[in-house]
Amino acid sequence: MSATARRKTSLTLDAGLLDDARSLGINVSAVADAALERAVSEARRQRWLKENAEAFAAQADWHR
């Protein structure tokens, strides 16, 4: 992971899952970072597809 600014935050997580993760030595912050990165990437992808849908349709029409 790159050296980026870090910010503390508060999350509400399932207590049992959190206990299990800690007992298994899982770095919850790293897991949250990775999941958030995937979610942001997918949301940006979906937004880009929506914003460009008209251009995609026009290109498909042109190819037909």
mmCIF file as gemmi writes it, N, C-alpha and C atoms, coordinates in Angstrom:
data_model
loop_
_atom_site.group_PDB
_atom_site.id
_atom_site.type_symbol
_atom_site.label_atom_id
_atom_site.label_alt_id
_atom_site.label_comp_id
_atom_site.label_asym_id
_atom_site.label_entity_id
_atom_site.label_seq_id
_atom_site.pdbx_PDB_ins_code
_atom_site.Cartn_x
_atom_site.Cartn_y
_atom_site.Cartn_z
_atom_site.occupancy
_atom_site.B_iso_or_equiv
_atom_site.pdbx_formal_charge
_atom_site.auth_seq_id
_atom_site.auth_asym_id
_atom_site.pdbx_PDB_model_num
ATOM 1 N N . MET Axp A 1 ? 0.855 -1.173 0 1 0 ? 1 A 1
ATOM 2 C CA . MET Axp A 1 ? 0 0 0 1 0 ? 1 A 1
ATOM 3 C C . MET Axp A 1 ? 0.903 1.238 0 1 0 ? 1 A 1
ATOM 4 N N . SER Axp A 2 ? 0.517 2.259 -0.719 1 0 ? 2 A 1
ATOM 5 C CA . SER Axp A 2 ? 1.325 3.463 -0.793 1 0 ? 2 A 1
ATOM 6 C C . SER Axp A 2 ? 1.235 4.257 0.512 1 0 ? 2 A 1
ATOM 7 N N . ALA Axp A 3 ? 2.208 5.128 0.694 1 0 ? 3 A 1
ATOM 8 C CA . ALA Axp A 3 ? 2.241 5.96 1.904 1 0 ? 3 A 1
ATOM 9 C C . ALA Axp A 3 ? 1.268 7.114 1.722 1 0 ? 3 A 1
ATOM 10 N N . THR Axp A 4 ? 0.052 6.937 2.172 1 0 ? 4 A 1
ATOM 11 C CA . THR Axp A 4 ? -0.973 7.969 2.053 1 0 ? 4 A 1
ATOM 12 C C . THR Axp A 4 ? -1.356 8.451 3.437 1 0 ? 4 A 1
ATOM 13 N N . ALA Axp A 5 ? -2.003 9.601 3.465 1 0 ? 5 A 1
ATOM 14 C CA . ALA Axp A 5 ? -2.483 10.141 4.74 1 0 ? 5 A 1
ATOM 15 C C . ALA Axp A 5 ? -3.523 9.193 5.315 1 0 ? 5 A 1
ATOM 16 N N . ARG Axp A 6 ? -3.484 9.026 6.579 1 0 ? 6 A 1
ATOM 17 C CA . ARG Axp A 6 ? -4.426 8.146 7.268 1 0 ? 6 A 1
ATOM 18 C C . ARG Axp A 6 ? -5.333 9.002 8.137 1 0 ? 6 A 1
ATOM 19 N N . ARG Axp A 7 ? -6.561 8.567 8.334 1 0 ? 7 A 1
ATOM 20 C CA . ARG Axp A 7 ? -7.502 9.289 9.173 1 0 ? 7 A 1
ATOM 21 C C . ARG Axp A 7 ? -8.249 8.285 10.03 1 0 ? 7 A 1
ATOM 22 N N . LYS Axp A 8 ? -8.338 8.57 11.307 1 0 ? 8 A 1
ATOM 23 C CA . LYS Axp A 8 ? -9.117 7.718 12.207 1 0 ? 8 A 1
ATOM 24 C C . LYS Axp A 8 ? -10.595 7.928 11.925 1 0 ? 8 A 1
ATOM 25 N N . THR Axp A 9 ? -11.351 6.856 12.072 1 0 ? 9 A 1
ATOM 26 C CA . THR Axp A 9 ? -12.793 6.93 11.9 1 0 ? 9 A 1
ATOM 27 C C . THR Axp A 9 ? -13.443 5.928 12.843 1 0 ? 9 A 1
ATOM 28 N N . SER Axp A 10 ? -14.71 5.996 12.945 1 0 ? 10 A 1
ATOM 29 C CA . SER Axp A 10 ? -15.445 5.083 13.801 1 0 ? 10 A 1
ATOM 30 C C . SER Axp A 10 ? -16.362 4.241 12.924 1 0 ? 10 A 1
ATOM 31 N N . LEU Axp A 11 ? -16.31 2.93 13.119 1 0 ? 11 A 1
ATOM 32 C CA . LEU Axp A 11 ? -17.167 2.01 12.38 1 0 ? 11 A 1
ATOM 33 C C . LEU Axp A 11 ? -17.986 1.198 13.365 1 0 ? 11 A 1
ATOM 34 N N . THR Axp A 12 ? -19.15 0.823 12.95 1 0 ? 12 A 1
ATOM 35 C CA . THR Axp A 12 ? -19.957 -0.095 13.738 1 0 ? 12 A 1
ATOM 36 C C . THR Axp A 12 ? -19.943 -1.425 13.001 1 0 ? 12 A 1
ATOM 37 N N . LEU Axp A 13 ? -19.37 -2.438 13.642 1 0 ? 13 A 1
ATOM 38 C CA . LEU Axp A 13 ? -19.221 -3.746 13.022 1 0 ? 13 A 1
ATOM 39 C C . LEU Axp A 13 ? -19.883 -4.809 13.872 1 0 ? 13 A 1
ATOM 40 N N . ASP Axp A 14 ? -20.205 -5.919 13.244 1 0 ? 14 A 1
ATOM 41 C CA . ASP Axp A 14 ? -20.761 -7.054 13.957 1 0 ? 14 A 1
ATOM 42 C C . ASP Axp A 14 ? -19.758 -7.502 15.021 1 0 ? 14 A 1
ATOM 43 N N . ALA Axp A 15 ? -20.188 -7.516 16.279 1 0 ? 15 A 1
ATOM 44 C CA . ALA Axp A 15 ? -19.29 -7.805 17.398 1 0 ? 15 A 1
ATOM 45 C C . ALA Axp A 15 ? -18.662 -9.189 17.287 1 0 ? 15 A 1
ATOM 46 N N . GLY Axp A 16 ? -19.446 -10.18 16.904 1 0 ? 16 A 1
ATOM 47 C CA . GLY Axp A 16 ? -18.917 -11.532 16.782 1 0 ? 16 A 1
ATOM 48 C C . GLY Axp A 16 ? -17.858 -11.64 15.702 1 0 ? 16 A 1
ATOM 49 N N . LEU Axp A 17 ? -18.123 -11.002 14.551 1 0 ? 17 A 1
ATOM 50 C CA . LEU Axp A 17 ? -17.145 -11.021 13.468 1 0 ? 17 A 1
ATOM 51 C C . LEU Axp A 17 ? -15.87 -10.299 13.865 1 0 ? 17 A 1
ATOM 52 N N . LEU Axp A 18 ? -16.022 -9.178 14.552 1 0 ? 18 A 1
ATOM 53 C CA . LEU Axp A 18 ? -14.857 -8.438 14.996 1 0 ? 18 A 1
ATOM 54 C C . LEU Axp A 18 ? -14.025 -9.258 15.978 1 0 ? 18 A 1
ATOM 55 N N . ASP Axp A 19 ? -14.683 -9.921 16.919 1 0 ? 19 A 1
ATOM 56 C CA . ASP Axp A 19 ? -13.972 -10.783 17.866 1 0 ? 19 A 1
ATOM 57 C C . ASP Axp A 19 ? -13.254 -11.914 17.136 1 0 ? 19 A 1
ATOM 58 N N . ASP Axp A 20 ? -13.937 -12.543 16.175 1 0 ? 20 A 1
ATOM 59 C CA . ASP Axp A 20 ? -13.328 -13.628 15.409 1 0 ? 20 A 1
ATOM 60 C C . ASP Axp A 20 ? -12.114 -13.128 14.626 1 0 ? 20 A 1
ATOM 61 N N . ALA Axp A 21 ? -12.265 -11.984 13.983 1 0 ? 21 A 1
ATOM 62 C CA . ALA Axp A 21 ? -11.163 -11.425 13.2 1 0 ? 21 A 1
ATOM 63 C C . ALA Axp A 21 ? -9.955 -11.16 14.094 1 0 ? 21 A 1
ATOM 64 N N . ARG Axp A 22 ? -10.19 -10.551 15.226 1 0 ? 22 A 1
ATOM 65 C CA . ARG Axp A 22 ? -9.081 -10.266 16.146 1 0 ? 22 A 1
ATOM 66 C C . ARG Axp A 22 ? -8.418 -11.545 16.632 1 0 ? 22 A 1
ATOM 67 N N . SER Axp A 23 ? -9.227 -12.564 16.962 1 0 ? 23 A 1
ATOM 68 C CA . SER Axp A 23 ? -8.652 -13.818 17.462 1 0 ? 23 A 1
ATOM 69 C C . SER Axp A 23 ? -7.864 -14.544 16.375 1 0 ? 23 A 1
ATOM 70 N N . LEU Axp A 24 ? -8.192 -14.277 15.113 1 0 ? 24 A 1
ATOM 71 C CA . LEU Axp A 24 ? -7.483 -14.891 13.996 1 0 ? 24 A 1
ATOM 72 C C . LEU Axp A 24 ? -6.313 -14.042 13.504 1 0 ? 24 A 1
ATOM 73 N N . GLY Axp A 25 ? -6.107 -12.907 14.137 1 0 ? 25 A 1
ATOM 74 C CA . GLY Axp A 25 ? -4.995 -12.031 13.762 1 0 ? 25 A 1
ATOM 75 C C . GLY Axp A 25 ? -5.228 -11.252 12.482 1 0 ? 25 A 1
ATOM 76 N N . ILE Axp A 26 ? -6.489 -11.085 12.131 1 0 ? 26 A 1
ATOM 77 C CA . ILE Axp A 26 ? -6.818 -10.334 10.919 1 0 ? 26 A 1
ATOM 78 C C . ILE Axp A 26 ? -6.715 -8.843 11.215 1 0 ? 26 A 1
ATOM 79 N N . ASN Axp A 27 ? -6.012 -8.123 10.339 1 0 ? 27 A 1
ATOM 80 C CA . ASN Axp A 27 ? -5.877 -6.677 10.458 1 0 ? 27 A 1
ATOM 81 C C . ASN Axp A 27 ? -7.156 -6.049 9.912 1 0 ? 27 A 1
ATOM 82 N N . VAL Axp A 28 ? -8.047 -5.689 10.794 1 0 ? 28 A 1
ATOM 83 C CA . VAL Axp A 28 ? -9.366 -5.173 10.406 1 0 ? 28 A 1
ATOM 84 C C . VAL Axp A 28 ? -9.233 -3.876 9.612 1 0 ? 28 A 1
ATOM 85 N N . SER Axp A 29 ? -8.3 -3.029 9.971 1 0 ? 29 A 1
ATOM 86 C CA . SER Axp A 29 ? -8.104 -1.782 9.225 1 0 ? 29 A 1
ATOM 87 C C . SER Axp A 29 ? -7.68 -2.058 7.794 1 0 ? 29 A 1
ATOM 88 N N . ALA Axp A 30 ? -6.785 -3.017 7.599 1 0 ? 30 A 1
ATOM 89 C CA . ALA Axp A 30 ? -6.33 -3.355 6.249 1 0 ? 30 A 1
ATOM 90 C C . ALA Axp A 30 ? -7.468 -3.944 5.429 1 0 ? 30 A 1
ATOM 91 N N . VAL Axp A 31 ? -8.283 -4.783 6.055 1 0 ? 31 A 1
ATOM 92 C CA . VAL Axp A 31 ? -9.428 -5.366 5.36 1 0 ? 31 A 1
ATOM 93 C C . VAL Axp A 31 ? -10.426 -4.265 4.981 1 0 ? 31 A 1
ATOM 94 N N . ALA Axp A 32 ? -10.681 -3.349 5.899 1 0 ? 32 A 1
ATOM 95 C CA . ALA Axp A 32 ? -11.605 -2.247 5.622 1 0 ? 32 A 1
ATOM 96 C C . ALA Axp A 32 ? -11.063 -1.366 4.499 1 0 ? 32 A 1
ATOM 97 N N . ASP Axp A 33 ? -9.768 -1.069 4.527 1 0 ? 33 A 1
ATOM 98 C CA . ASP Axp A 33 ? -9.151 -0.276 3.457 1 0 ? 33 A 1
ATOM 99 C C . ASP Axp A 33 ? -9.334 -0.952 2.104 1 0 ? 33 A 1
ATOM 100 N N . ALA Axp A 34 ? -9.049 -2.241 2.041 1 0 ? 34 A 1
ATOM 101 C CA . ALA Axp A 34 ? -9.15 -2.97 0.776 1 0 ? 34 A 1
ATOM 102 C C . ALA Axp A 34 ? -10.593 -3.009 0.28 1 0 ? 34 A 1
ATOM 103 N N . ALA Axp A 35 ? -11.529 -3.266 1.187 1 0 ? 35 A 1
ATOM 104 C CA . ALA Axp A 35 ? -12.941 -3.319 0.799 1 0 ? 35 A 1
ATOM 105 C C . ALA Axp A 35 ? -13.43 -1.95 0.341 1 0 ? 35 A 1
ATOM 106 N N . LEU Axp A 36 ? -13.014 -0.904 1.037 1 0 ? 36 A 1
ATOM 107 C CA . LEU Axp A 36 ? -13.416 0.453 0.653 1 0 ? 36 A 1
ATOM 108 C C . LEU Axp A 36 ? -12.823 0.827 -0.695 1 0 ? 36 A 1
ATOM 109 N N . GLU Axp A 37 ? -11.581 0.433 -0.933 1 0 ? 37 A 1
ATOM 110 C CA . GLU Axp A 37 ? -10.948 0.708 -2.223 1 0 ? 37 A 1
ATOM 111 C C . GLU Axp A 37 ? -11.712 0.033 -3.358 1 0 ? 37 A 1
ATOM 112 N N . ARG Axp A 38 ? -12.114 -1.221 -3.161 1 0 ? 38 A 1
ATOM 113 C CA . ARG Axp A 38 ? -12.897 -1.93 -4.177 1 0 ? 38 A 1
ATOM 114 C C . ARG Axp A 38 ? -14.256 -1.265 -4.385 1 0 ? 38 A 1
ATOM 115 N N . ALA Axp A 39 ? -14.91 -0.878 -3.301 1 0 ? 39 A 1
ATOM 116 C CA . ALA Axp A 39 ? -16.234 -0.257 -3.404 1 0 ? 39 A 1
ATOM 117 C C . ALA Axp A 39 ? -16.163 1.083 -4.131 1 0 ? 39 A 1
ATOM 118 N N . VAL Axp A 40 ? -15.152 1.885 -3.817 1 0 ? 40 A 1
ATOM 119 C CA . VAL Axp A 40 ? -14.985 3.184 -4.484 1 0 ? 40 A 1
ATOM 120 C C . VAL Axp A 40 ? -14.684 2.976 -5.963 1 0 ? 40 A 1
ATOM 121 N N . SER Axp A 41 ? -13.811 2.03 -6.27 1 0 ? 41 A 1
ATOM 122 C CA . SER Axp A 41 ? -13.469 1.737 -7.665 1 0 ? 41 A 1
ATOM 123 C C . SER Axp A 41 ? -14.698 1.311 -8.452 1 0 ? 41 A 1
ATOM 124 N N . GLU Axp A 42 ? -15.498 0.431 -7.876 1 0 ? 42 A 1
ATOM 125 C CA . GLU Axp A 42 ? -16.709 -0.039 -8.56 1 0 ? 42 A 1
ATOM 126 C C . GLU Axp A 42 ? -17.728 1.093 -8.714 1 0 ? 42 A 1
ATOM 127 N N . ALA Axp A 43 ? -17.878 1.935 -7.705 1 0 ? 43 A 1
ATOM 128 C CA . ALA Axp A 43 ? -18.815 3.058 -7.797 1 0 ? 43 A 1
ATOM 129 C C . ALA Axp A 43 ? -18.372 4.037 -8.885 1 0 ? 43 A 1
ATOM 130 N N . ARG Axp A 44 ? -17.064 4.29 -8.974 1 0 ? 44 A 1
ATOM 131 C CA . ARG Axp A 44 ? -16.557 5.17 -10.039 1 0 ? 44 A 1
ATOM 132 C C . ARG Axp A 44 ? -16.798 4.554 -11.408 1 0 ? 44 A 1
ATOM 133 N N . ARG Axp A 45 ? -16.577 3.24 -11.512 1 0 ? 45 A 1
ATOM 134 C CA . ARG Axp A 45 ? -16.806 2.538 -12.774 1 0 ? 45 A 1
ATOM 135 C C . ARG Axp A 45 ? -18.27 2.647 -13.181 1 0 ? 45 A 1
ATOM 136 N N . GLN Axp A 46 ? -19.188 2.404 -12.257 1 0 ? 46 A 1
ATOM 137 C CA . GLN Axp A 46 ? -20.609 2.486 -12.557 1 0 ? 46 A 1
ATOM 138 C C . GLN Axp A 46 ? -21 3.91 -12.965 1 0 ? 46 A 1
ATOM 139 N N . ARG Axp A 47 ? -20.454 4.901 -12.272 1 0 ? 47 A 1
ATOM 140 C CA . ARG Axp A 47 ? -20.755 6.295 -12.614 1 0 ? 47 A 1
ATOM 141 C C . ARG Axp A 47 ? -20.265 6.614 -14.028 1 0 ? 47 A 1
ATOM 142 N N . TRP Axp A 48 ? -19.035 6.164 -14.353 1 0 ? 48 A 1
ATOM 143 C CA . TRP Axp A 48 ? -18.465 6.414 -15.666 1 0 ? 48 A 1
ATOM 144 C C . TRP Axp A 48 ? -19.316 5.764 -16.749 1 0 ? 48 A 1
ATOM 145 N N . LEU Axp A 49 ? -19.739 4.514 -16.518 1 0 ? 49 A 1
ATOM 146 C CA . LEU Axp A 49 ? -20.586 3.829 -17.487 1 0 ? 49 A 1
ATOM 147 C C . LEU Axp A 49 ? -21.901 4.582 -17.699 1 0 ? 49 A 1
ATOM 148 N N . LYS Axp A 50 ? -22.501 5.051 -16.612 1 0 ? 50 A 1
ATOM 149 C CA . LYS Axp A 50 ? -23.761 5.787 -16.708 1 0 ? 50 A 1
ATOM 150 C C . LYS Axp A 50 ? -23.569 7.11 -17.452 1 0 ? 50 A 1
ATOM 151 N N . GLU Axp A 51 ? -22.48 7.825 -17.11 1 0 ? 51 A 1
ATOM 152 C CA . GLU Axp A 51 ? -22.218 9.116 -17.741 1 0 ? 51 A 1
ATOM 153 C C . GLU Axp A 51 ? -21.925 8.97 -19.236 1 0 ? 51 A 1
ATOM 154 N N . ASN Axp A 52 ? -21.414 7.82 -19.65 1 0 ? 52 A 1
ATOM 155 C CA . ASN Axp A 52 ? -21.022 7.613 -21.042 1 0 ? 52 A 1
ATOM 156 C C . ASN Axp A 52 ? -21.957 6.69 -21.808 1 0 ? 52 A 1
ATOM 157 N N . ALA Axp A 53 ? -23.079 6.333 -21.208 1 0 ? 53 A 1
ATOM 158 C CA . ALA Axp A 53 ? -24.014 5.408 -21.843 1 0 ? 53 A 1
ATOM 159 C C . ALA Axp A 53 ? -24.504 5.932 -23.191 1 0 ? 53 A 1
ATOM 160 N N . GLU Axp A 54 ? -24.752 7.217 -23.271 1 0 ? 54 A 1
ATOM 161 C CA . GLU Axp A 54 ? -25.244 7.794 -24.524 1 0 ? 54 A 1
ATOM 162 C C . GLU Axp A 54 ? -24.206 7.657 -25.631 1 0 ? 54 A 1
ATOM 163 N N . ALA Axp A 55 ? -22.952 7.889 -25.302 1 0 ? 55 A 1
ATOM 164 C CA . ALA Axp A 55 ? -21.88 7.754 -26.291 1 0 ? 55 A 1
ATOM 165 C C . ALA Axp A 55 ? -21.729 6.3 -26.724 1 0 ? 55 A 1
ATOM 166 N N . PHE Axp A 56 ? -21.858 5.374 -25.778 1 0 ? 56 A 1
ATOM 167 C CA . PHE Axp A 56 ? -21.775 3.953 -26.123 1 0 ? 56 A 1
ATOM 168 C C . PHE Axp A 56 ? -22.905 3.567 -27.074 1 0 ? 56 A 1
ATOM 169 N N . ALA Axp A 57 ? -24.097 4.065 -26.791 1 0 ? 57 A 1
ATOM 170 C CA . ALA Axp A 57 ? -25.248 3.756 -27.638 1 0 ? 57 A 1
ATOM 171 C C . ALA Axp A 57 ? -25.047 4.346 -29.039 1 0 ? 57 A 1
ATOM 172 N N . ALA Axp A 58 ? -24.545 5.564 -29.114 1 0 ? 58 A 1
ATOM 173 C CA . ALA Axp A 58 ? -24.311 6.195 -30.405 1 0 ? 58 A 1
ATOM 174 C C . ALA Axp A 58 ? -23.257 5.419 -31.205 1 0 ? 58 A 1
ATOM 175 N N . GLN Axp A 59 ? -22.23 4.95 -30.533 1 0 ? 59 A 1
ATOM 176 C CA . GLN Axp A 59 ? -21.2 4.184 -31.218 1 0 ? 59 A 1
ATOM 177 C C . GLN Axp A 59 ? -21.776 2.847 -31.711 1 0 ? 59 A 1
ATOM 178 N N . ALA Axp A 60 ? -22.591 2.221 -30.891 1 0 ? 60 A 1
ATOM 179 C CA . ALA Axp A 60 ? -23.213 0.961 -31.303 1 0 ? 60 A 1
ATOM 180 C C . ALA Axp A 60 ? -24.113 1.17 -32.521 1 0 ? 60 A 1
ATOM 181 N N . ASP Axp A 61 ? -24.86 2.283 -32.509 1 0 ? 61 A 1
ATOM 182 C CA . ASP Axp A 61 ? -25.707 2.613 -33.658 1 0 ? 61 A 1
ATOM 183 C C . ASP Axp A 61 ? -24.875 2.819 -34.91 1 0 ? 61 A 1
ATOM 184 N N . TRP Axp A 62 ? -23.753 3.527 -34.771 1 0 ? 62 A 1
ATOM 185 C CA . TRP Axp A 62 ? -22.872 3.801 -35.905 1 0 ? 62 A 1
ATOM 186 C C . TRP Axp A 62 ? -22.33 2.489 -36.497 1 0 ? 62 A 1
ATOM 187 N N . HIS Axp A 63 ? -22.003 1.524 -35.618 1 0 ? 63 A 1
ATOM 188 C CA . HIS Axp A 63 ? -21.462 0.251 -36.102 1 0 ? 63 A 1
ATOM 189 C C . HIS Axp A 63 ? -22.518 -0.574 -36.826 1 0 ? 63 A 1
ATOM 190 N N . ARG Axp A 64 ? -23.768 -0.379 -36.464 1 0 ? 64 A 1
ATOM 191 C CA . ARG Axp A 64 ? -24.851 -1.104 -37.135 1 0 ? 64 A 1
ATOM 192 C C . ARG Axp A 64 ? -25.073 -0.5 -38.478 1 0 ? 64 A 1
